[in-house]
């Protein structure tokens, strides 16, 4: 009797794959709409990135998981090299920041690949701590204490400190949230948790004072705290920058969508054209105005399916490495959706973070499709190394 492929035996995995396809289709629809409202033509390039991402996805599904586990530190090292190179020769459309490495065909945003690199490197380290390896001592037991977190701290902080000067606060926060989620799932002693929180409370004011948090990022935080805030010159006392209307316009767009939305290309063009990054960070308000509460609910349901799939894959995994990678990928998508939607709805400060799979971006799309392909690989093999 012919055996059925694992994807057809596991209906949840099949649903998750269909959810990913649905999100990619929504991405193409959204990019076409961004061109209509703001005149930014990214539909064709997004199509190319989805095709390339599809190839990467299928490649990641067939690679031996043991090879992936062994190559985790190598991939992490390559990404660190790219991050250093970005600080040296990096560029941006305005020339003001250093976020992309220009090549002959496309631009590389190394910070996007750092998300998966940290997940894989952290998973391998934690796997080695609690799994008995040939010729080595007995693995450690119990929760991680503060002294045990020194190496995981370095794994996360090295790329984070290379990303902050780009500047890219959104990705830096993602590295923190994802790594903390992975560590908490492994088990961290209560005293170590309190110590880490105190360290954060100490580091944030220092980062603010020395300029690791850029002035424009500080302005966004002040605006989030006080919606009527205006930037005033300390010497003259005059207003040098009035409050931005980005979030205000986004909230109006979300609210005007109502229950079922205004319809295809029926959004307020004058309002949506004011959103500066309608094809990336602020793509959700446009979708909300056109598709309404019901359309956004469908999108959230698809994201929920992918995150729950990752958690179930982690639960079913036979190896600690695969379980941690699955948790990391699920938390990456979950946290990024949460922060992006919180940011465009005014519930969180604007930190510059795209909506996974829907927002435009070649590096982001390839990284996400590689992550989902790896997750699919773990799911169909039950996480066996």
C-alpha positions in Angstrom: 0.0 0.0 0.0 1.4 3.4 -1.0 2.3 5.6 2.0 0.8 9.1 2.1 3.1 12.1 2.3 3.4 13.4 5.9 1.9 16.7 4.9 -1.4 15.0 4.0 -1.4 12.8 7.1 -1.0 15.9 9.3 -4.0 18.2 8.6 -2.6 21.0 10.8 0.6 21.2 8.8 -1.4 21.2 5.6 -3.6 24.1 6.9 -0.4 26.0 7.9 1.1 25.7 4.4 -2.2 26.9 3.0 -2.2 29.8 5.5 1.3 30.8 4.2 0.1 30.7 0.6 -2.9 32.9 1.6 -0.6 35.4 3.3 1.7 35.5 0.2 -1.4 36.1 -2.0 -2.5 38.9 0.3 1.0 40.4 0.0 0.7 40.6 -3.8 -2.7 42.2 -3.5 -1.4 44.7 -1.0 1.6 45.7 -3.1 -0.7 46.3 -6.1 -2.9 48.5 -3.9 0.2 50.4 -2.6 1.0 51.3 -6.2 -2.6 52.6 -6.7 -2.6 54.8 -3.6 1.0 56.0 -3.4 2.4 55.4 -6.8 5.1 53.1 -5.4 5.7 50.2 -7.9 6.8 47.1 -5.9 4.3 44.5 -7.2 6.7 43.0 -9.8 9.7 42.9 -7.5 7.6 41.4 -4.7 6.5 38.7 -7.1 10.1 37.9 -7.9 11.0 37.8 -4.2 8.1 35.4 -3.5 9.3 33.1 -6.3 12.8 33.2 -5.0 11.5 32.7 -1.5 9.5 29.7 -2.7 12.7 28.1 -4.0 14.4 28.7 -0.7 11.4 27.3 1.2 11.6 24.0 -0.7 15.4 23.8 -0.4 15.1 24.2 3.4 12.5 21.4 3.5 14.9 18.8 2.1 18.2 19.6 3.8 19.2 17.1 6.5 18.4 18.6 9.9 21.7 17.4 11.2 23.6 19.5 8.6 21.5 22.5 9.6 22.3 22.0 13.3 26.0 21.7 12.6 26.0 24.8 10.3 24.2 27.0 12.9 27.4 28.7 14.2 28.8 29.0 10.6 25.6 30.8 9.5 25.7 33.0 12.6 29.4 33.9 11.8 28.6 34.8 8.2 25.7 37.1 9.3 28.0 38.8 11.8 30.5 39.4 8.9 27.7 40.9 6.8 26.6 43.2 9.7 30.1 44.5 10.1 30.3 45.0 6.3 27.0 46.9 6.5 28.5 49.4 9.0 31.5 49.9 6.7 29.9 50.2 3.2 26.2 50.1 3.9 23.8 52.5 2.3 20.1 53.5 2.2 17.9 55.3 -0.3 18.4 58.6 1.4 22.1 58.0 2.1 21.6 58.9 5.7 21.7 55.4 7.2 23.7 52.2 6.7 21.2 49.4 6.5 21.7 47.7 3.1 24.7 46.3 1.2 24.4 47.2 -2.5 25.2 44.5 -5.0 24.8 44.4 -8.8 21.3 42.8 -8.7 19.8 43.5 -5.3 20.4 45.0 -1.8 21.1 42.8 1.2 19.7 43.7 4.6 21.9 41.7 6.9 19.8 42.5 9.9 16.9 40.5 8.6 19.1 37.4 8.3 20.3 38.0 11.9 16.9 37.1 13.2 17.2 33.5 12.0 20.9 33.4 12.8 20.3 34.2 16.4 17.5 31.6 16.6 19.8 28.8 15.2 22.9 29.7 17.2 21.0 30.1 20.5 19.1 26.8 19.8 22.4 24.9 19.2 24.0 26.3 22.3 21.1 25.4 24.5 20.8 22.0 22.8 24.4 21.3 23.7 23.8 22.4 27.3 21.1 19.8 28.1 21.8 17.0 25.6 24.5 14.4 26.3 27.1 14.5 23.4 29.6 11.8 22.6 32.7 12.1 24.7 31.4 14.9 26.9 30.3 15.2 30.5 26.7 14.8 31.7 24.5 17.6 30.5 23.3 20.2 33.0 19.9 19.9 34.6 17.2 22.3 35.9 16.6 26.0 35.3 19.2 28.4 34.0 20.7 30.7 36.6 22.2 34.2 36.0 25.8 32.8 35.6 24.5 30.3 33.0 23.2 33.1 30.7 26.5 34.8 29.9 27.1 32.9 26.6 23.4 33.2 25.5 23.7 36.9 26.3 26.7 37.3 24.0 25.0 35.3 21.2 22.2 37.9 21.2 24.1 41.1 22.1 26.9 40.9 19.5 24.5 41.2 16.5 22.2 43.5 18.4 25.0 46.0 19.0 25.9 45.8 15.3 22.3 46.5 14.3 21.5 49.4 16.6 23.9 51.9 14.9 22.4 51.2 11.5 20.0 52.4 13.2 17.3 49.6 13.4 15.5 49.6 16.7 12.7 47.4 15.5 15.0 44.5 14.6 17.1 44.9 17.7 13.9 44.6 19.8 12.9 41.5 17.8 16.2 39.8 18.7 15.6 40.5 22.4 12.0 39.3 22.4 12.7 36.1 20.4 15.7 35.1 22.5 13.9 35.8 25.8 11.0 33.7 24.6 13.3 30.8 23.8 15.1 31.1 27.1 11.9 31.3 29.1 10.6 28.1 27.4 13.8 26.4 28.4 13.4 27.5 32.0 15.1 30.4 33.7 15.4 30.7 37.5 13.3 33.4 39.1 16.4 35.2 40.5 18.0 35.3 37.0 14.8 36.7 35.6 14.7 39.5 38.1 18.4 40.2 37.5 17.8 40.5 33.7 14.9 42.9 34.3 17.0 45.1 36.5 19.7 45.1 33.8 17.2 46.2 31.2 16.0 49.0 33.5 19.7 50.1 33.8 20.7 49.7 30.1 17.7 51.5 28.5 18.4 55.0 30.1 22.1 54.6 29.4 21.4 53.8 25.7 19.0 56.8 25.6 21.7 59.1 27.1 24.7 58.0 24.9 22.7 58.1 21.7 22.3 54.4 20.9 18.6 55.2 20.7 18.6 57.8 17.9 17.0 61.3 18.3 14.3 60.6 15.8 13.5 57.3 17.7 13.4 59.3 20.9 10.9 61.7 19.3 8.6 58.8 18.3 8.6 57.5 21.9 7.8 61.0 23.3 5.0 61.3 20.8 3.6 57.9 21.9 3.7 59.0 25.5 2.1 62.4 24.7 0.0 62.7 21.5 0.1 66.5 21.6 3.9 66.6 22.0 5.9 69.1 19.8 9.7 69.1 19.6 11.1 72.4 20.9 14.6 73.8 20.4 16.3 74.0 23.8 18.2 77.2 23.0 15.4 79.3 21.3 12.3 77.7 22.8 10.7 77.5 19.3 8.9 74.5 17.9 11.2 72.9 15.4 9.1 69.9 14.5 5.4 69.5 15.0 3.9 66.1 15.8 3.8 63.7 13.0 0.5 62.5 11.5 1.7 59.0 10.5 -0.1 57.1 13.2 -3.0 59.5 13.2 -3.7 58.8 9.5 -3.2 55.1 10.1 -5.7 55.0 12.9 -8.2 57.0 10.7 -7.7 54.4 7.9 -8.3 51.5 10.3 -11.4 53.1 11.8 -12.9 54.0 8.4 -12.8 50.4 7.3 -15.7 49.5 9.5 -16.9 45.9 9.5 -16.5 44.9 5.9 -14.3 47.6 4.5 -14.6 50.3 1.8 -13.8 47.8 -1.0 -11.0 47.3 -3.6 -9.3 50.6 -4.4 -12.1 52.4 -2.5 -9.9 53.7 0.3 -9.3 57.4 0.9 -6.4 58.1 -1.5 -5.5 61.5 0.0 -5.1 59.9 3.4 -3.4 56.7 2.5 -0.9 58.5 0.2 0.4 60.4 3.3 1.6 57.2 4.9 5.3 57.2 4.3 5.9 53.4 4.2 2.6 52.2 2.9 4.3 49.3 1.1 6.2 48.1 4.2 5.6 49.2 7.8 2.2 50.8 7.3 0.7 48.3 5.0 -1.9 47.1 7.5 -3.9 50.4 7.7 -4.5 50.2 3.9 -5.7 46.6 4.2 -7.9 47.5 7.1 -9.6 50.4 5.2 -10.2 48.3 2.2 -11.2 45.0 3.8 -12.4 46.2 7.2 -12.6 44.3 10.5 -13.5 41.0 8.8 -10.5 41.1 6.4 -8.1 41.9 9.2 -9.6 39.1 11.3 -8.9 36.7 8.4 -5.3 37.8 8.2 -4.8 37.5 12.0 -6.4 34.0 11.8 -3.8 33.0 9.1 -0.9 34.3 11.3 -2.4 32.6 14.3 -2.4 29.3 12.3 1.3 29.7 11.5 2.3 30.5 15.1 0.2 27.6 16.5 1.7 25.3 13.9 5.2 26.3 15.1 4.3 25.6 18.7 2.8 22.2 17.9 5.9 21.4 15.8 8.0 22.3 18.9 5.9 20.1 21.1 6.2 17.1 18.7 10.0 17.5 18.1 12.2 14.7 19.3 15.3 16.8 19.7 15.9 19.9 21.8 17.5 21.8 18.9 14.5 21.4 16.6 12.1 22.3 19.4 14.0 25.5 20.2 14.2 26.5 16.5 10.4 25.9 16.1 9.8 28.1 19.2 12.1 30.8 17.9 10.5 30.9 14.5 7.0 31.0 15.9 7.9 33.7 18.4 9.6 35.7 15.6 6.4 35.8 13.5 4.1 36.3 16.5 6.1 39.1 18.1 6.6 40.9 14.7 2.9 40.8 13.9 2.0 42.0 17.4 4.5 44.9 17.3 3.7 46.0 13.8 -0.1 46.1 14.4 0.4 47.8 17.8 2.6 50.4 16.2 0.2 51.3 13.3 -2.7 51.4 15.7 -1.0 53.8 18.1 -0.8 51.3 21.0 3.0 51.0 20.7 5.6 53.6 19.5 6.7 53.5 15.9 9.9 51.4 15.7 10.1 50.6 12.0 9.1 46.9 11.8 7.4 45.3 8.7 4.4 43.0 8.8 5.8 39.5 8.0 5.3 38.2 4.5 2.9 41.1 3.6 5.3 44.0 3.6 7.7 44.5 0.7 11.3 43.4 1.2 13.6 40.9 -0.5 15.8 40.0 2.5 12.8 39.8 4.8 10.9 37.5 2.4 13.9 35.2 1.8 14.6 34.9 5.6 11.0 34.2 6.4 10.6 31.6 3.7 13.8 29.9 4.8 12.5 29.9 8.3 9.1 28.4 7.3 10.9 25.8 5.1 13.0 24.8 8.1 9.9 24.7 10.3 8.2 22.5 7.7 11.2 20.2 7.6 11.1 19.8 11.4 7.3 19.2 11.3 7.3 16.4 8.7 10.3 14.7 10.4 9.0 15.2 13.9 12.2 17.0 14.8 14.5 14.0 14.5 18.2 14.9 14.0 
